[in-house]
Amino acid sequence: MDHEVVIVGAGLAGLACARTLHASGIDAVVVEASDGVGGRVRTDIVDGFRLDRGFQILLTAYPELSRWFDLNALDMKLFAPGAKVRLNGKFRTVGDPLRRPADLAATITAPIGSVADKLRLLKLIASVRRGQAKNLLRRPDMSTLQRLHKAGFSDRFIERFMEPLFAGIQLDPFLEVSSRRFEMILRMLAKGDSGVPAHGMGALSEMLAAPLPHSSVRLNSNVTALANNRIDLRDGCSIQARHVVVATDGPNAARLLDRVPDPGSRSASAVWFAMDEPATGGKAILLDGERSGPARNVAILSNVAATYAPEGRSLLVAAVPGPDALGANLETAVRSQMSRWFGSVVDTWQTLRVDVIRHGQPLQTPPLNPKQSVRVDDGLWVCGDHRDTASIQGALFSGRRTAECILAELRPNSQP
Ligand SMILES: Cc1cc2nc3c(=O)[nH]c(=O)nc-3n(C[C@H](O)[C@H](O)[C@H](O)COP(=O)(O)OP(=O)(O)OC[C@H]3O[C@@H](n4cnc5c(N)ncnc54)[C@H](O)[C@@H]3O)c2cc1C
């Protein structure tokens, strides 16, 4: 055997798996098809701006974060609690009065729904905050939309606030995703902050990979086929190992492993604009509450993290979730929406990049069974966000728990 374990894919799941194994002295190597670590969580420097691959945010309440990262070293830059919702040609503040009492009046009067809707939201938040997180994943499952109706929210509140907010987070404009996952995200939003690391979301992946021995991560190594104890690479080489872990995204795992079904794909696009002056002030996320689209979430990222733009410039990202993300003429459609929001100044904006991501997240419609089996066969394993929840938290957890299962076989006596 060349190694004890070979891991296919250097996304967060593959890296967390490798880190866990290395910490127990296991010889594990990661092979990655692309030219860098991080998978869907990477940041590129373009004309001095930091562009993540698609618009992503980090929820600081994810339990895996404190296990893997020094939050001080990540230097989190935080969004303002709440959001600004675009309605009838104006931005209306919907704050989080529990954290920023100054937003109370604006929040109560914002025309996104009745006072009863806003009280229902407080009640739902209180219910998802209570008890242990894992209990949320055992509640009866339904779509997010059904869950919101069950909680009594009006259509107006759903359309104007919940839909654009969760369209962005779940890449889910029709609120089809499992209510188990929705409630988990709501809990994370309520319990912590939302932000980005000062050096971009890719800093997460770089920090996770940093302690691994340099020779244990092989980039530009596309795996074309595998068996229980062997992987074949596109360049004709093979690697033998006692255990093989497929830590790719779900669709690629299904291509490599007959017994793993394709989890389906939620798509997302992001159009990144550079400008001299920020389009608007403040650190709140901007939501499209009037279904004007195609962008449902917009952020002036340089207002949140000045490190995302060169001195004296600003960076705006407009995020398009769901089927619209794959539409033709996306940049033109987003520019025209931004012109309706911000006026003719948009003509001076420079488009830095358009990201079109066909597989942003697995579908995760109900029934969602989080913590799906990671064992495929003797010596053959699968991990990634499609085995747990479709998130940074889910990917990190999945990689760690797969490594712990392998450790139980390789070092049965050293288990706690
Ligand atoms: C636009 C967008 C927005 C998101 N927003 C958020 C958010 O705000 N918050 C949040 O928590 N999550 C968000 N997510 C989800 C989160 O990024 C993912 O759930 C998580 O990064 C998945 O990690 P993973 O390791 O499971 O898979 P991946 O990151 O997909 O890693 C898999 C790796 O396997 C490699 N690979 C694939 N096939 C092969 C092969 N044949 N050979 C070798 N290597 C291969 C790939 O190149 C990749 O590096 C978002 C995702 C996207 C795309």
The ligand as an SDF file (V2000), in Angstrom:
LIG
                    3D

 53 58  0  0  0  0  0  0  0  0999 V2000
  -22.4800   30.3220   -4.0000 C   0  0  0  0  0  0  0  0  0  0  0  0
  -22.4490   29.5200   -2.7320 C   0  0  0  0  0  0  0  0  0  0  0  0
  -22.8960   30.0940   -1.5650 C   0  0  0  0  0  0  0  0  0  0  0  0
  -22.8400   29.3850   -0.3800 C   0  0  0  0  0  0  0  0  0  0  0  0
  -23.1810   30.0130    0.7660 N   0  0  0  0  0  0  0  0  0  0  0  0
  -22.9270   29.4140    1.9290 C   0  0  0  0  0  0  0  0  0  0  0  0
  -23.0360   30.1480    3.1300 C   0  0  0  0  0  0  0  0  0  0  0  0
  -23.3140   31.3560    3.1020 O   0  0  0  0  0  0  0  0  0  0  0  0
  -22.8230   29.4850    4.3140 N   0  0  0  0  0  0  0  0  0  0  0  0
  -22.5160   28.1610    4.3430 C   0  0  0  0  0  0  0  0  0  0  0  0
  -22.3370   27.6060    5.4420 O   0  0  0  0  0  0  0  0  0  0  0  0
  -22.3830   27.4480    3.2040 N   0  0  0  0  0  0  0  0  0  0  0  0
  -22.5530   28.0450    2.0080 C   0  0  0  0  0  0  0  0  0  0  0  0
  -22.3640   27.3570    0.8500 N   0  0  0  0  0  0  0  0  0  0  0  0
  -22.1380   25.9020    0.9140 C   0  0  0  0  0  0  0  0  0  0  0  0
  -20.7010   25.5130    1.2890 C   0  0  0  0  0  0  0  0  0  0  0  0
  -19.7740   26.2750    0.5650 O   0  0  0  0  0  0  0  0  0  0  0  0
  -20.5240   24.0350    0.9790 C   0  0  0  0  0  0  0  0  0  0  0  0
  -21.5560   23.3050    1.6450 O   0  0  0  0  0  0  0  0  0  0  0  0
  -19.1920   23.4410    1.4340 C   0  0  0  0  0  0  0  0  0  0  0  0
  -18.1230   24.2830    1.0820 O   0  0  0  0  0  0  0  0  0  0  0  0
  -19.0190   22.0630    0.8030 C   0  0  0  0  0  0  0  0  0  0  0  0
  -17.7400   21.5360    1.1090 O   0  0  0  0  0  0  0  0  0  0  0  0
  -17.3570   20.0700    0.6440 P   0  0  0  0  0  0  0  0  0  0  0  0
  -15.9680   19.8260    1.1150 O   0  0  0  0  0  0  0  0  0  0  0  0
  -18.4210   19.1220    1.0460 O   0  0  0  0  0  0  0  0  0  0  0  0
  -17.3850   20.0800   -0.9650 O   0  0  0  0  0  0  0  0  0  0  0  0
  -16.5430   20.9360   -2.0210 P   0  0  0  0  0  0  0  0  0  0  0  0
  -16.2240   22.2690   -1.4900 O   0  0  0  0  0  0  0  0  0  0  0  0
  -17.3190   20.8810   -3.2990 O   0  0  0  0  0  0  0  0  0  0  0  0
  -15.1720   20.1480   -2.1790 O   0  0  0  0  0  0  0  0  0  0  0  0
  -15.0450   19.0240   -3.0240 C   0  0  0  0  0  0  0  0  0  0  0  0
  -13.6600   19.0260   -3.6660 C   0  0  0  0  0  0  0  0  0  0  0  0
  -13.5280   17.8380   -4.4390 O   0  0  0  0  0  0  0  0  0  0  0  0
  -12.8250   18.1510   -5.6380 C   0  0  0  0  0  0  0  0  0  0  0  0
  -13.1270   17.1200   -6.6230 N   0  0  0  0  0  0  0  0  0  0  0  0
  -14.3190   16.8900   -7.2500 C   0  0  0  0  0  0  0  0  0  0  0  0
  -14.1970   15.8400   -8.1060 N   0  0  0  0  0  0  0  0  0  0  0  0
  -12.9120   15.4000   -8.0130 C   0  0  0  0  0  0  0  0  0  0  0  0
  -12.1770   14.3550   -8.6420 C   0  0  0  0  0  0  0  0  0  0  0  0
  -12.7650   13.5430   -9.5410 N   0  0  0  0  0  0  0  0  0  0  0  0
  -10.8770   14.1920   -8.3170 N   0  0  0  0  0  0  0  0  0  0  0  0
  -10.2740   14.9820   -7.3880 C   0  0  0  0  0  0  0  0  0  0  0  0
  -10.9330   16.0030   -6.7680 N   0  0  0  0  0  0  0  0  0  0  0  0
  -12.2320   16.2110   -7.0690 C   0  0  0  0  0  0  0  0  0  0  0  0
  -13.3500   19.5260   -6.0030 C   0  0  0  0  0  0  0  0  0  0  0  0
  -12.4620   20.1880   -6.8980 O   0  0  0  0  0  0  0  0  0  0  0  0
  -13.4340   20.1920   -4.6290 C   0  0  0  0  0  0  0  0  0  0  0  0
  -12.2270   20.8530   -4.2990 O   0  0  0  0  0  0  0  0  0  0  0  0
  -22.3990   28.0270   -0.3680 C   0  0  0  0  0  0  0  0  0  0  0  0
  -21.9700   27.4430   -1.5550 C   0  0  0  0  0  0  0  0  0  0  0  0
  -21.9630   28.1890   -2.7180 C   0  0  0  0  0  0  0  0  0  0  0  0
  -21.3980   27.5690   -3.9660 C   0  0  0  0  0  0  0  0  0  0  0  0
  1  2  1  0
  2  3  1  0
  2 52  2  0
  3  4  2  0
  4  5  1  0
  4 50  1  0
  5  6  2  0
  6  7  1  0
  6 13  1  0
  7  8  2  0
  7  9  1  0
  9 10  1  0
 10 11  2  0
 10 12  1  0
 12 13  2  0
 13 14  1  0
 14 15  1  0
 14 50  1  0
 15 16  1  0
 16 17  1  0
 16 18  1  0
 18 19  1  0
 18 20  1  0
 20 21  1  0
 20 22  1  0
 22 23  1  0
 23 24  1  0
 24 25  2  0
 24 26  1  0
 24 27  1  0
 27 28  1  0
 28 29  2  0
 28 30  1  0
 28 31  1  0
 31 32  1  0
 32 33  1  0
 33 34  1  0
 33 48  1  0
 34 35  1  0
 35 36  1  0
 35 46  1  0
 36 37  1  0
 36 45  1  0
 37 38  2  0
 38 39  1  0
 39 40  1  0
 39 45  2  0
 40 41  1  0
 40 42  2  0
 42 43  1  0
 43 44  2  0
 44 45  1  0
 46 47  1  0
 46 48  1  0
 48 49  1  0
 50 51  2  0
 51 52  1  0
 52 53  1  0
M  END
$$$$
